[in-house]
Amino acid sequence: MQSEKTTNGDGLAMTPGAPDQRVIVIDPSDAVTGMGFVFGVVGALVGIAAAVYLTPSFSLALVGYCLVAAFAGGSAGMVTGGLVGAVFAVMRGVITPPTGRS
């Protein structure tokens, strides 16, 4: 008699009728890079918007202000995004110890 268990493409045993329970694991370096990129873009956009809003008049200097603000906001966003991505990656890997240990 054959077993009811089969294997999927990854070689994992599956029971017929059971839902596919794959766990998606994100590489920590991908989390840091991705969050850094997203926060960097948002920071650059916020920096440009702040430069346009705070500039007293529209002139050629506004282009320089926007450029400096985009670099400043983008670099601050990259640092913050890297931190947030690292926290997410570390928290995904944390395993709570059994209650008997201290």
Secondary structure, 3 states (H helix, E strand, C coil): CCCCCEECCCCCEECCCCCCCCCCCCCHHHHHHHHHHHHHHHHHHHHHHHHHHHCCCCCCHHHHHHHHHHHHHHHHHHHHHHHHHHHHHHHHHCCCCCCCCC
